[in-house]
Amino acid sequence: MIEYNIKKILVPVDFSPASMNALDTAIAMAKQQDAAILLMNVVEPGGLSGIQGEYSNNEESVLAMTHHSEQELQVLQHSIIEKYMIPCEVIAATGIVSSSIIKISAGRKADLIVMGAHGSSGFKESTIGINAFNVVKTADCPVLTIPSQKKWGTFKKILFPVRPVLAALEKYDFIRKIIRKNDGTLKILGLATDDEQDINLVKDMALQLNEKLRADEIAASTYFKVGKNMAEEVIKIAALIETDLIVITAGIDSLLKQVFVGPYTRQILNQAHFPVLSIKPYSVNELTAVAIRDFRKPSPGGMPLYT
C-alpha cells in the first residue's frame, strides 16, 4: 500500500463565490493534513481576466492585470496566514486557465488540486465548468471539485463507488488519511452490470477493500447495485445518504477501453451536488497493458474474462 501525504494543496481562484468556497474547503483540509496552500489566479490574454470587475483586456494591459491579480492574491495570502497559521504562497499566472493550472500543479508537485466546480465561466449550476473539467481530465494529481451551494469543512460520510475498472481500489490509498483526519465512515457502493463476471469481480473488489478497512480500523458499510447507468446510481445514493464526498476513479472509462474521462465521470461531475474527488490510476499505460494481458487470459471455462 502506498502511503500518501497531502502536503501541497493547489487552489485556483477567480474570486467568484464558487472559487472562494473551494478555498474555504482547502483551508480546512490544510489544517487537518498539516499542508501548505498554493494560491493561484490566471489572467487569460484575449479574454477577460481571472479577476472580475476592475480590469479587462480592452482597458489595461495583461501586465497590469497580472499585477492586480498578484495584489489580490496577497491580500488573501496574508489573511490565511494570520487567521489560520497555514503556510501559503501565491502564484499569478498568465495563459489558458486550465493549462496553467495543470502546468503549475506539475511544476510545483502539488498533491491535490481543490477548485470550484463552476466558477465564473457562465456555466449553469447543473454543468461543471470547462476549466474544472479540463483539469480533472488532464492533471496528474487528484482533483477535488467543490459545488457552490454550501460549504464543506469536514468529510464525515464518504461515498466510495467500486466499478470493474482498472485501479478502482487505488483511490483508497489516497483517501485513507482524509478519512482518519475527519473521523469519517466509508460507504462502499459496488456497481456492476448484470453480467455475472462483472458482479463477481465487483464483489471480490469490495471484499479486498473491506479487508483494508478492517486493518485500518475504519468504519464502513457496503451496498451493491446492478444496472446500466452506474453514474445515476451514484448520484441517487449520494443524495440518499447525504454524503459529504464522492470519490471516483477518473481517467479510465472501462476496464479495457481507451484512457479518457468517459460518460460515467462526466455525469457525476455534472450532476453531483457534493464535492467530488477524482483520482487517476498510478500509471495508466502500465496498468492498461497488465489488464489486457491478465484479463484476456482464459477463465476456467475456457473463455476470456474480458474481450
N, C-alpha and C positions, 0 to 999 in steps of 0.2 A: 504494500500500500504506500502510495506517495504521500508524504506529509506536506501539505500546502500551508504557507503563511501569507496572509494578506498584509503587506507592509506598505504598498503604494497604491492609493486609490485615485485614479484619474477622473475628474469631474468636469465635463464640458458644460459651460453655462452660456446662455444667450440673454440672461437676465429676465427671461419670461417666467411667469409663475410656475410652469412645469419644471423648468431647469432649477429654479430655486428650491422647489420641493425636493427634487433629486439631491440637491446639495445637503439639505437637512438630513436626508437618509444616509448620505455618505459620511456626514459628521458623526452620526450615531454609530455607524459601523467602524469608523476610525477610532473612536473612543473604546469600543469593545475589543477591537483587534490590535490596539496599540500601533496604529498605522498612520502614515503621513498622507496628506491630501495634495494632489497636483491639480490646481485650479486653472482651467484654460478657457479662453474665448477666441473665436476665429473670426477675423474680418475677411469677408469673401469679395475680392475685387470683381467688378462687373455687375454687382447686385447690391442689395442693402447690406450694411454692416451687421455683425452679430449683435450689436447693441441697438436697441430700439430707441428712436427718438431724435437725439440731438444732431447726429451726423448722417449723411447719406453720401453715396459716391458722387452725386451731382454737386454737392456743396463743399466738400472738403476732399483732400487727397487721401489715398489709402494710408499714407504715413500718419496723417493727423488722426484718422480713425483708429489706427493701431495704438497710437499714444493714448488716446482717450480710453480705449479698451484696457490698456495696462493700468491706467489710473483707477478705473472702476474695479478692476480685479484686486488692486492693492487695498482698496477700502474693505473689500470682503476678506482679504487675507488678514489684515490687522484685526478685524472683528473676530475671526475664527481663532486666531492665536490668543487673543486677550480673553475671550469668553470661554473657550474650551481647552486651551493649553494644548492644542494639536499642531504639530509641525505642518506648515502649509507653504507651498511655492506657487507662483503664478506664471502662466505662460500665455503671452499674447501672440497669436499666430496669424499668418495671412495665407489664404488659399481656399481650396474647396473644403467645406466644413468636415464632411465625413472622412475624406482623405487625410486631412490634417490631424484629426483625432486618432486615426489608425497609425499614422506615422509617429506622432508623439508618444502614443502608448507603447509602441515597439521600441522606439529610441530610449525612452525613459524606463523601460522594463516594468510597466505597470502590472500589478497583479490582478486588478479589477477596474473596469470602467463602470461608473454609475452615471446615468443620464436620463433626462426626461423622455418619456415615450413620444411626446407630441411637439413640445417646444413652440416656437412662434412661426412655424413654417406654413400655417394656414390649413393644415390637415384637420379633418373632423376628429372629434374625440374618439370615434369608433375606428379610426385608422391610424396606425403607427406612422410617425413622420419618416420621410425618406432618409434623413440623416441617421436616425436611430436604426432603421432597418439596415442601411449600408454598413454601419459599424458592427451590428450583430453578425452580419453576413461575412465580414472580412477580417475583423480584429482577431488576433491570436489569443488574447486573454479573454476570460469570461466577461460578459456584459450584463449589467443589471439595469433594466429599464423600469422607470417609475411613472405610473399614471399620475395625473394632476388632481384627481378627485379628493385625495386625502393624504395625510402624512403617515409614514411608517417609521417608527423609531426602533421597533423590535420585530423579530420574526418568530412567533411562538408556534404557529401551525404551518408547517412546510409541506406542500404537496409535491410528491416525487413520482411522476409518471414513469413507468418502465415499459418500453416497447422492444420488439425484437429487432433492434438496430445495433450497429457496432458501438462498443464502448458505452453502452447505456448505464453501466454501473460505475464508470469512472467519475461521473459527476459527484458521487457521494464523497469521494476522497477530498474534493474541493470544499464541500459544504459542511463537513463534519465539525469543523471549528465554529462555523456560524451557528450550527445547531447548539453546540455546547455553550457558547457565549450568550445565547438567548434563552438557555434552558428550554429549548424547543422540543417539539414532538414531530416525528416524521409520519406523514400519511402516504403510504405506498399505494399507487394505483397501477395495477397490472393491466396493460392494454394489448389485445390480440384480435386478429381476425378470427373467423370461425374455422380456420384451418387448424387441424389437430396438432401439427408440428409447431405452428405459431404459439398455440396455447401452452403446449408442454415447455417450449423454450422460455416463455414469459414466466411460467410457474417456477422453473429452475432458477431463473434470474432473481425472482422475488425471494426464493429460499436463500440464495447466496447473500443477498442484501440483508436479510433478516439475521443471518449469522454474523455479519459485520456489526450490525446494530446491537446485538446481544453482547458481543465482545466489547463494544464501546459503551455499553450500559445506557443506550438511548431509547427512550420510549417510542413505540411505533405501532401502527395498525395497518392492515393490508386489505385492499379491495381489488376486485377483478371485474373488468368489463370486456365483453366480446362484441365486436361490431366493426363497421367500416369507417365511420367518422370519429377517429380517435381524438382529434382536437376538440370536437364538440363535447365529448365526454369529459375531457379535462376541464373545460370551462364550466360545465354543469356541476361537477364535483367541487371545483374550487368555490363556486358560489354557495353550494350546499353547506360546506364545512366552514365557510368564511375564512379561507386561508389567508395567510399573511405573505406567502411567497410561493410561486410556482417555479420549479427547477426543471429545465428541459435540456436535452442534448441537441445542439444546433450544428448544422454542417453536413449531416447525412440524413437524407430523407427516408431511405430504406436500406436494408442490410447490404445489398449488392448493387445498388444503383449508383449513378454518378454522385459526386460530392457537391452538394449545393443546399441552400436553405429552401426546403420544399414547402408544400402547402400546409403540412402539419405545424411547422414552426411559424409560418406566416400567419395562419389563422389564430393561433394562440396569442401571438404578439398583437394582432389587430383587435382581438375581442376581449382580452383579459382586462379586468378592472382591478387587478392586483399586480404587484411587482413580479417581473419575470426575470429569472437568472438563466441566461443562455450560455451553455458551456460546450466548447468543441472538444472532440477527442484529442488525446495527446498528440498522436501522429496519424493523420488521416490516411496518407498514402500507404504507410506501413500496415496499418490495421486493415485497409481495404484489401491489400494483397494477401494478408493472412486469412481474411474471411473468405475470399474467393477460393483459396487453397483448401481450407478446412471444411467449409460448409458445402462444397461441391463433392466432398468425399461421399461414397455411397453409405446409406444408412444400413442397419442390419437387414432390412428387407430388400436391399439391392438398389434402391432409388436414391438419387442425390438428395441431400437435405434441403438444398436451395438451388435454384437454377435462375 
